[in-house]
């Protein structure tokens, strides 16, 4: 296992566009040409990235294969590489979490928009108003009524949930909620899509303190 200690190496590990060049070498010996075939990119582009990964200490040259014309260098990366978030500036760490979250969030939003009509909410309206506590609110409204998530539990609607709830919790309550959410996830993780099987639903669970010192 390799633990990287600088931001440049960490960003190669954390950013999908850069990491794709590293992945063929994880725990395996590959030439640049072999890696290029694996990722479907020109060998010159992969060879350039290999040099950057060499400088970052993520891959090593492990052997030279004799070949007519000139020898071919073979590279290998450890089977596991860890990049501590503490080596990144705050902005880069935030970008990393965005990179993890964004593709799944975009898939969720695209599916939700496509489902709107079938879910019975395509003819609903966005409702902008000031509530009884003088707060500006934006939600959905059906006809003259307000938004009630339980409406979607009707058998005629797809299994959809989209709710953010700002909470005021003690540390103990927050940990209890965390445990309950983890238990829900544990009950359903056996249904996670495996290689060769397309997922049919997407589940996301989110909970975080808004300040490091939140109690």
Buried (B, 14 or more C-beta within 10 A) or exposed (E): EBEBEEBBBBBBBBBEEBBBBBEBBBEBBBBBEBBBBBEEBEBEEBBEBBEBBBEBBBBBEEEEEEEEEEEBBBBBBBEEBEBEEEBBEEEBBEBBEEBEEEEEBEEBEEBBEEBBEEBBBEEBEEBEEEEEEEEEEEEBBBEEEEBEEEBBEEEEBEEBEEEEEEEEBEEEEBEEEEEEEEEEEEEEEEEEEEEEEEEEEEBEEEEEEEEEEEE
